[in-house]
């Protein structure tokens, strides 16, 4: 979702690219941190952009884009898909953990790219939205459980990805934000399905219609996330869940996940199909042009003027 104005402007969506296994290089921008230290302890080769750490009974997919608060990148998207494919091929893998380097899970996509996409045809805009939708499907269809380890926060597409996972662990101070509406856009990545299923209707409306952030502690109290961790310890807490999964019956867990996925899939597919044309249309709308320009220009958007123009109100003399 929208990053702090002091940082790069981000938004959901990114196309796939190549990745790898064990400790797999997926692109530029190496960063230090807990995940990097874990990789060293496991004897994994340090790489940049995205890294898949193979811990034997689990894979940890690290978003190594900390300079941009782990905004969506083709490298992380590819790394996740590679990990899901590896998990499907190797029964020894009990879980896939998704984590962001440098204290933030994922800040969403890139508003600058979305502003450029406004000049494309609606069909071309749908391609990027469909890519995120397909990633959400890949998370849900991974045969083993996928765990989101959220430090700092998750915004926009990062929120969608975290809530598509089977299990979520978050730092106590983490914030989840879906401020699409603030930029004149609509949720994608199945977020309208995820929050509607996980939260009371009034709260889901507050998050999506008002762009109101919500803290991990409140989400945990509501049963929408599984466990809280101290700041900086979300990955360690996710490893505890992965330990429990690795000690259990793999075949039974995969069967249970398939049942849970089939229960979620109908709502998710309906909302993914509904979100895609609405988001594609919104990107080219006057509201989105105003909202994105206002955010990048560090000023409040003037949606009232657009409403007045739509009504044909005359300007005051």
Secondary structure, 3 states (H helix, E strand, C coil): CCCCCCCCCCCCCCCCCCCCCCCCCCCCCCCCCHHHHHHHHCCCCCCCEEEEEECCCEEEEEEECHHHCCCCCHHHHHHHHHHHHHHHHCCCCCEEEEEEHHHCCECCCCHHHHHHHCCCCHHHHHHHHHHHHHHHHHHHHCCCEEEEEECCEEECHHHHHHHHCCEEEEECCCEEECHHHHHCCCCCCCHHHHHHHHCCHHHHHHHHHHCCCEEHHHHHHCCCCCEEECCCCHHHHHHHHHHHHHCCCHHHHHHHHHHHHHHHHHHHHHHHHHHHHHHHHHHCCHHHHHHHHHHHCCCCCCHHHHHHHHHCCCCCC
